[in-house]
Amino acid sequence: MASFISSLLVVLQPLNLLALFACAVIGVILGAIPGLAGGMGITLILPLTFAMTTELSFSMLLGMYVGGVSGAFIASVLVGIPGSASAIATCYDGYPMTKNGKAAKALSIGITGSFIGTFFSVLVAVFASKFLANVAMKLGPWEYFSLCFMAVSLVIGLGGKSVYKSLIAAFMGLFLATIGTDQVSNQMRFTFRNYNLIGGISVIALLMGTFALQQVAMSHGQGNKEMPKVDGSKLGGFGLTGKDFKDNLGTIIRGFVIGLGIGFLPGLGGGVANMIAYSQAKKSSKNPEAWGKGHEGGVWISEVSNNASIGGAIIPMLALGIPGDGTTVMLLSALTIHGLQAGPLFIGSHPDLANMIFAALLLAAVLVFVVELLTKRWFPKLLHAPYHYLYGAIVMICFMGAFASGNTMFGVYQALVFCVFGILMMVLDIPMSPLMLSYILGQKLEYYFRLGCSYSEGNYFSFFTRPISCIFLLIGLYSLFSPLIKKGIQKAKARKAV
Amino acid sequence: MKRINRTYIMGVLVMALAAWIGWQTSKMPTRFVTNEPGPKLFPYISAIGMAVCAVLSMIFDAPKEAKENKKPLMDKKGWLRVGLLVGEFVLFAVGMNAIGFWITSMVGMLAFFYTLKGEKKINFWVALLIAVALGSLCYFGMTKLFNIPMPKGTLWKAWGINMP
């Protein structure tokens, strides 16, 4: 507890607090603008953190993370267009509430639901991460390999429309991870005698190219979308009473548990959490026909669940070094940039920093809650941000970040190549998330696999003979093949019926 | 005109990439390592995996795509806009190297504002002010505040001009 309080005091230092506050506000703004989201903000500020202290860097990054996830509901409620995938389900009832003249209440539910989801999920993460890290200390390279395999398989099996295309993306990520010096034998792979490639592909350049530059280019190609005008004069006041909380307590708890659980599973995050939580709540509702027409529970469940995925995603990131969603991939990269390795040893060897991360998340949740409540009236203005200025500045910052990642123009050229690659992936309908996760976990996958083989004197079956490793592998294999098995069963049933 | 099935194009491209990875991997020098598969295993896994999944995708996904009759991502004009913007990205990178980040950021951002505005009208002086202020803030913030060097421009260096 004393360690936690001293870490909280670090976050409360004026510069850290100011950075946390400023980035949380920017995160809300970016989250509110459809097509941008807080993840973009994290990508852009990541290179700026190179020269900062770890505490200041994480104050900024975590402020942006919490603000970005929270702010996504604003456009969903006011204009029916989700700020990001994590607020798709919020549109179903949030926008009808606005059309029914209850915009102020829908916004208050969104603000409060976001706060409850983030704050309490991070509280759970404080205890669960330490417990999980202690358990993970007993695992060997076999278990780690299987865990990484399971993480990639879950994203492939549950994420995309086509399992084969998701697998192609994952193999591409695995290939990108092999570029550079091999960790085990020091063999150069795919470097073509270019010293810039000895350290491998720059993760910043990959993020800048495939995430930010690609998005700006494609969004420009698809044409600027004008947002409808919203009257902001009737958006004041809190609008929620104790009865509202009491009536929706079951929905809030359900959303929290689903969000936390889905956030914990690698690669899924708030985008999947809000959809699953919404459909579960609707199915179990006494009057499901009211959902989708402005039911308050619809906004509660979506916002609590997508924000609860924050705490869920932080647990495997800190305790196992495995990212829970796309944004935690970037946070994990930030740790690496600052010379830190997330994993079971992290919490034990850097308890102050681990506690500081939790404290910053909790404080960011409180700050975002207060800021959103006080500025609710101005939300409609966020939706009319001038895209041309925003995107122009984003492109410039991308180039700046790509250069700063290695202090050479090579980073900029890599970002350009990855921008074109990202556009090509979009055209060919190959999902990016399996590629990113496989790239981030690729080196670990290979390292632990070869270490496991070496420890067991070349016995490849050792991955199956160790019980925990075997369980992870079976879950991973099930996740990969279950869509195919289900399809096969459905086809067989259809044939029988004929 | 009949549209080309994107899954077939994807399959061919991915198989070509897989073949290239396999070929490059086979050229790696073989080192004797005990009890572990060596550095060639994972590149081979990724190449074989990509090739197999590309074939499976062409067999199972391509007919579905043909049935779905998917809308194209954007029209020809849209692709032209994407091409133009990516061209500007390339010019920005070239400019960064040749005349340095500071000047390129200001000129480049102004160009981006005009490209990205579409049909909208923007005030030139406002756009210029934003480009100069933001470009300078980023350049001097990085170089002076964070001590992260930014490119000063190879041309100035060749001409003996010392840029800030």
Interface residues (C-beta under 8 A of the other chain):
Chain A: P47 L48 F50 A51 M52 S162 Y164 K165 L167 I168 A170 F171 M172 L174 F175 A177 T178 D182 V184 S185 Q187 R189 F190 L213 V216 A217 M218 H220 G221 Q222 G223 N224 Y387 H388 Y389 Y391 G392 A393 V395 M396 I397 F399 M400 F403 A404 N407 M409 V412 Y413 L416 C419 V420 I423 M426 V427 L428 D429 I430 G442 L445 E446 F449 R450 L451 C453 S454 S456 E457 G458
Chain B: R6 T7 I9 M10 L13 V14 L17 I21 Q24 T25 M28 P29 R31 V33 T34 N35 E36 P37 G38 P39 L41 F42 P43 I45 S46 A47 G49 M50 C53 A54 L56 S57 F60 D61 L73 M74 G78 W79 R81 V82 L85 V86 F89 V90 F92 A93 M96 N97 F101 S105 G108 M109 F112 F113 T115 L116 K117 G118 K120 I122 A127 I130 A131 L134 G135 C138 M142 F146 N147 I148 P149 M150 P151
